[in-house]
Amino acid sequence: MKKGAYSKFIVVLVIFLNVAFTVSIIFILPKLAFEPSTLIASWFTFTTTELLTLAYIKKQKIKKGGSEGE
């Protein structure tokens, strides 16, 4: 696997999953008697934490003199 491919894959995957989650909530919402606000907040908290953790790891690698592409 090319350097940096894992990070890019995770970012693209998270964006795709967020769009899919949003679209599915929009289609399911009219059928529900309530808005699943806890589920929505938890989902976006999880995906944001994943991206921030990935950014932190990359920043630490750069700071230690590692390759920027990893």
Biotite code that builds the C-alpha atoms (Angstrom):
import biotite.structure as struc

atoms = struc.array([
    struc.Atom([0.000, 0.000, 0.000], chain_id="A", res_id=1, res_name="MET", atom_name="CA", element="C"),
    struc.Atom([1.296, 3.464, -0.876], chain_id="A", res_id=2, res_name="LYS", atom_name="CA", element="C"),
    struc.Atom([2.384, 5.804, 1.897], chain_id="A", res_id=3, res_name="LYS", atom_name="CA", element="C"),
    struc.Atom([-0.570, 7.779, 3.185], chain_id="A", res_id=4, res_name="GLY", atom_name="CA", element="C"),
    struc.Atom([-3.122, 5.556, 1.493], chain_id="A", res_id=5, res_name="ALA", atom_name="CA", element="C"),
    struc.Atom([-4.499, 4.323, 4.818], chain_id="A", res_id=6, res_name="TYR", atom_name="CA", element="C"),
    struc.Atom([-5.137, 7.851, 6.115], chain_id="A", res_id=7, res_name="SER", atom_name="CA", element="C"),
    struc.Atom([-6.759, 8.934, 2.870], chain_id="A", res_id=8, res_name="LYS", atom_name="CA", element="C"),
    struc.Atom([-8.902, 5.794, 2.830], chain_id="A", res_id=9, res_name="PHE", atom_name="CA", element="C"),
    struc.Atom([-10.145, 6.459, 6.375], chain_id="A", res_id=10, res_name="ILE", atom_name="CA", element="C"),
    struc.Atom([-10.986, 10.093, 5.569], chain_id="A", res_id=11, res_name="VAL", atom_name="CA", element="C"),
    struc.Atom([-12.895, 9.128, 2.417], chain_id="A", res_id=12, res_name="VAL", atom_name="CA", element="C"),
    struc.Atom([-14.645, 6.310, 4.279], chain_id="A", res_id=13, res_name="LEU", atom_name="CA", element="C"),
    struc.Atom([-15.759, 8.620, 7.101], chain_id="A", res_id=14, res_name="VAL", atom_name="CA", element="C"),
    struc.Atom([-17.074, 11.206, 4.629], chain_id="A", res_id=15, res_name="ILE", atom_name="CA", element="C"),
    struc.Atom([-18.956, 8.506, 2.699], chain_id="A", res_id=16, res_name="PHE", atom_name="CA", element="C"),
    struc.Atom([-20.419, 7.018, 5.904], chain_id="A", res_id=17, res_name="LEU", atom_name="CA", element="C"),
    struc.Atom([-21.502, 10.455, 7.153], chain_id="A", res_id=18, res_name="ASN", atom_name="CA", element="C"),
    struc.Atom([-23.309, 11.160, 3.875], chain_id="A", res_id=19, res_name="VAL", atom_name="CA", element="C"),
    struc.Atom([-24.925, 7.709, 3.896], chain_id="A", res_id=20, res_name="ALA", atom_name="CA", element="C"),
    struc.Atom([-25.983, 8.142, 7.538], chain_id="A", res_id=21, res_name="PHE", atom_name="CA", element="C"),
    struc.Atom([-27.465, 11.578, 6.841], chain_id="A", res_id=22, res_name="THR", atom_name="CA", element="C"),
    struc.Atom([-29.392, 10.375, 3.792], chain_id="A", res_id=23, res_name="VAL", atom_name="CA", element="C"),
    struc.Atom([-30.729, 7.356, 5.663], chain_id="A", res_id=24, res_name="SER", atom_name="CA", element="C"),
    struc.Atom([-31.848, 9.509, 8.607], chain_id="A", res_id=25, res_name="ILE", atom_name="CA", element="C"),
    struc.Atom([-33.610, 11.901, 6.212], chain_id="A", res_id=26, res_name="ILE", atom_name="CA", element="C"),
    struc.Atom([-35.548, 9.010, 4.632], chain_id="A", res_id=27, res_name="PHE", atom_name="CA", element="C"),
    struc.Atom([-36.301, 7.262, 7.938], chain_id="A", res_id=28, res_name="ILE", atom_name="CA", element="C"),
    struc.Atom([-37.216, 10.393, 9.925], chain_id="A", res_id=29, res_name="LEU", atom_name="CA", element="C"),
    struc.Atom([-40.768, 10.811, 8.535], chain_id="A", res_id=30, res_name="PRO", atom_name="CA", element="C"),
    struc.Atom([-41.583, 7.210, 9.536], chain_id="A", res_id=31, res_name="LYS", atom_name="CA", element="C"),
    struc.Atom([-40.442, 7.695, 13.132], chain_id="A", res_id=32, res_name="LEU", atom_name="CA", element="C"),
    struc.Atom([-42.514, 9.268, 15.862], chain_id="A", res_id=33, res_name="ALA", atom_name="CA", element="C"),
    struc.Atom([-39.436, 11.015, 17.260], chain_id="A", res_id=34, res_name="PHE", atom_name="CA", element="C"),
    struc.Atom([-36.100, 12.451, 16.196], chain_id="A", res_id=35, res_name="GLU", atom_name="CA", element="C"),
    struc.Atom([-33.196, 10.168, 17.199], chain_id="A", res_id=36, res_name="PRO", atom_name="CA", element="C"),
    struc.Atom([-31.085, 13.119, 18.388], chain_id="A", res_id=37, res_name="SER", atom_name="CA", element="C"),
    struc.Atom([-28.920, 11.002, 20.709], chain_id="A", res_id=38, res_name="THR", atom_name="CA", element="C"),
    struc.Atom([-28.077, 8.614, 17.872], chain_id="A", res_id=39, res_name="LEU", atom_name="CA", element="C"),
    struc.Atom([-27.276, 11.496, 15.519], chain_id="A", res_id=40, res_name="ILE", atom_name="CA", element="C"),
    struc.Atom([-25.081, 13.280, 18.072], chain_id="A", res_id=41, res_name="ALA", atom_name="CA", element="C"),
    struc.Atom([-23.280, 10.053, 18.976], chain_id="A", res_id=42, res_name="SER", atom_name="CA", element="C"),
    struc.Atom([-22.602, 9.177, 15.337], chain_id="A", res_id=43, res_name="TRP", atom_name="CA", element="C"),
    struc.Atom([-21.067, 12.539, 14.481], chain_id="A", res_id=44, res_name="PHE", atom_name="CA", element="C"),
    struc.Atom([-19.113, 12.600, 17.750], chain_id="A", res_id=45, res_name="THR", atom_name="CA", element="C"),
    struc.Atom([-17.654, 9.197, 16.885], chain_id="A", res_id=46, res_name="PHE", atom_name="CA", element="C"),
    struc.Atom([-16.669, 10.109, 13.329], chain_id="A", res_id=47, res_name="THR", atom_name="CA", element="C"),
    struc.Atom([-15.241, 13.478, 14.377], chain_id="A", res_id=48, res_name="THR", atom_name="CA", element="C"),
    struc.Atom([-13.157, 11.781, 17.062], chain_id="A", res_id=49, res_name="THR", atom_name="CA", element="C"),
    struc.Atom([-11.840, 9.310, 14.492], chain_id="A", res_id=50, res_name="GLU", atom_name="CA", element="C"),
    struc.Atom([-10.728, 12.108, 12.176], chain_id="A", res_id=51, res_name="LEU", atom_name="CA", element="C"),
    struc.Atom([-9.178, 14.153, 14.993], chain_id="A", res_id=52, res_name="LEU", atom_name="CA", element="C"),
    struc.Atom([-7.276, 11.107, 16.236], chain_id="A", res_id=53, res_name="THR", atom_name="CA", element="C"),
    struc.Atom([-5.993, 10.410, 12.742], chain_id="A", res_id=54, res_name="LEU", atom_name="CA", element="C"),
    struc.Atom([-4.874, 14.044, 12.407], chain_id="A", res_id=55, res_name="ALA", atom_name="CA", element="C"),
    struc.Atom([-3.131, 13.903, 15.798], chain_id="A", res_id=56, res_name="TYR", atom_name="CA", element="C"),
    struc.Atom([-1.223, 10.738, 14.837], chain_id="A", res_id=57, res_name="ILE", atom_name="CA", element="C"),
    struc.Atom([-0.146, 12.300, 11.539], chain_id="A", res_id=58, res_name="LYS", atom_name="CA", element="C"),
    struc.Atom([0.953, 15.489, 13.307], chain_id="A", res_id=59, res_name="LYS", atom_name="CA", element="C"),
    struc.Atom([3.046, 13.475, 15.777], chain_id="A", res_id=60, res_name="GLN", atom_name="CA", element="C"),
    struc.Atom([4.722, 11.555, 12.927], chain_id="A", res_id=61, res_name="LYS", atom_name="CA", element="C"),
    struc.Atom([5.596, 14.818, 11.183], chain_id="A", res_id=62, res_name="ILE", atom_name="CA", element="C"),
    struc.Atom([6.898, 16.305, 14.419], chain_id="A", res_id=63, res_name="LYS", atom_name="CA", element="C"),
    struc.Atom([9.167, 13.282, 14.987], chain_id="A", res_id=64, res_name="LYS", atom_name="CA", element="C"),
    struc.Atom([10.567, 13.635, 11.473], chain_id="A", res_id=65, res_name="GLY", atom_name="CA", element="C"),
    struc.Atom([8.570, 10.850, 9.886], chain_id="A", res_id=66, res_name="GLY", atom_name="CA", element="C"),
    struc.Atom([7.239, 10.913, 6.391], chain_id="A", res_id=67, res_name="SER", atom_name="CA", element="C"),
    struc.Atom([4.295, 13.218, 5.755], chain_id="A", res_id=68, res_name="GLU", atom_name="CA", element="C"),
    struc.Atom([2.664, 10.610, 3.556], chain_id="A", res_id=69, res_name="GLY", atom_name="CA", element="C"),
    struc.Atom([2.270, 7.946, 6.224], chain_id="A", res_id=70, res_name="GLU", atom_name="CA", element="C"),
])
